[in-house]
Structure formats: C-alpha cells, structure tokens
Amino acid sequence: MDKGWKAYEGRDYSFAITQFVSVDLKDHPEVVMPLADSYLEIGEAYNAIQYLEPAYHGKNYSADERSKITNMLGIAYTKEKNYKKARLFLEESNKLGNPNSKRNLQILDSLEQTIK
C-alpha cells in the first residue's frame, strides 16, 4: 500500500491504481479517495464511480470525508455527462461544506448552458 501512496503523491496515477486495487477497502477505506481520484486523473470517471458509489453508501467516513466523496462523485458524473446526478452530488457536497463544490457547481452550470 505504501507504494500506492508514493505513486499517488508522485502523480503516477496508473501505478497507484495497480497498487490500490489490491487493497481490501473494508480494512482500508482511506484508499477509496486516492484510488477514485487516480481514475479521474487518467480519464476513467466510470471506474472512479465504481469505487465512490459504495463509499457514499458506506458508513466508514467522517462528515469531511463524505463531503469529499460526494464532490468527487459530482465531478465523475460531470465527466460522464450525467449532469443530473452530478448536480445532486455537488449540491449535497456543498451543503456538507465542501469548499470546492461551489466552483464545481459553477462549472456544471456552464456545461449545462452549452447543451441548451
């Protein structure tokens, strides 16, 4: 797992993924966010969602971590062009006090304007 953290911190996201996917997430829930972020960084939002959705429904996270998970789900669904789900998660994250959610909601607003 240490190799995964080192790779993630060094922005070697593909290698971080190979290290993190072998970790038991029930024993190490702290790995979900860097794993999902790594998937987002390499353009695989759908894989990030596969890890974030169960984390969102889980109970192993603090309020701060939950706000980060919901924000990341909002980003992932934005990248997947599922703007309705993206908005739900970003609004929830904003209510939970995530400082990045407001900016991400503005980006989502802009993207939605371009498809109207």
Secondary structure, DSSP 8 states (H G I E B T S, - for coil): -HHHHHHHHTT-HHHHHHHHTTS-TTT-GGGHHHHHHHHHHTT-HHHHHHHHHHHHH-S---HHHHHHHHHHHHHHHHHTT-HHHHHHHHHHHHHTT-TTHHHHHHHHHHHHHHT-
